[in-house]
């Protein structure tokens, strides 16, 4: 199980004095100490310097400066493009550098600046800018996944093998992306949470047509099927040359490609009769600086592009409103009671649409998510409850096995019974065991029957409980992160031994 110091640096109530003590004995925790809301300026400076030293010269930290006697802890409570670029950050920087960059750069000074960092890091290929974009409360669970992914190593290329990574890099080098005149509008939806929309600017994609064509043709020709088709024709060389010439001619007509964001937003609004806001929006949160929240950004996209428009076409449904305050945490005394609290909260949300108890049983990222968007997501339940329709979701049995793991406690199902009732035609029960889902109708699903999942390390149904605010909560992000790490490691083993065909062999 994680050392006490590891948990304390993640607890926002840990005092400045205690942080200084931890710094003296655990300099490896400098990145997290620097981001703690109670870290005084001298300690933050030490932590930032130490984070850089740890990356360059492990084991040579700088001694932290004690807080001034008159200084009080600083209590700060201020108010979609995720994927390949983040993985690239891990591959280029490695996990430790990823954390160090976040500490050194810190959060953005404004909501608009946080959105611009995301744009610069993604479209501009700025890995360093991208590394510090995401909210620390969410990124702490993404970072271990990236560290594991950064260790993935394919078998060494042999003579005649195609290096697709190099070919894609060559193609990227021939294309220039220019961002100009970006303008943003920020709207506060709760204290420390704002929606930032890209409202104007241009994205220009340009390059030398001949160089781009050469890179594209080389990439296409690397495909064995395409190459065989060309080489098998009676005039393969001529056909290859014609393809290149045709591509150059087309690129000369198309380049530069200019995307006007203002025009896009205007067209989007007119197409949907002003019923949907621009999808070029992110949600940013204040965690001692402004960061993009992947969870809230995804939720905002669903809310604004799907849920709100659907309600406008059905006047029988209740209007959808975002929440305007983050629900207070209510951690449990033990991991098992945290699971019970989560089950009870889920029952309330399913029956009435009230998400308060469910949100209070979750860590900060998920609590923010439900506080702001929970009522919209559970609007159907609230609507049916207001009409007097009986809805129930109960967990009469929660029998789990507890096991300490790095970062918390793993709760593995021994027998978890779930019963639900919405309408007569949608009622029933489901039983979860260690590795099976057994509904009272339909087919069972057992992990033992899924060999690929087993080889990737998914062998049990479990959740991870972690400590927060002096108690325990069920942590969905930690659960996904831990299982994801196991699956990456399982994949890495087959990749390292060049046996991916056996990984996906189901016979």
Order of alpha helices (4+ residues) and beta strands (2+ residues): alpha-alpha-alpha-alpha-alpha-alpha-alpha-alpha-alpha-alpha-beta-beta-alpha-alpha-alpha-beta-alpha-beta-beta-alpha-alpha-alpha-alpha-alpha-alpha-beta-beta-beta-beta-beta-alpha-beta-beta-alpha-alpha
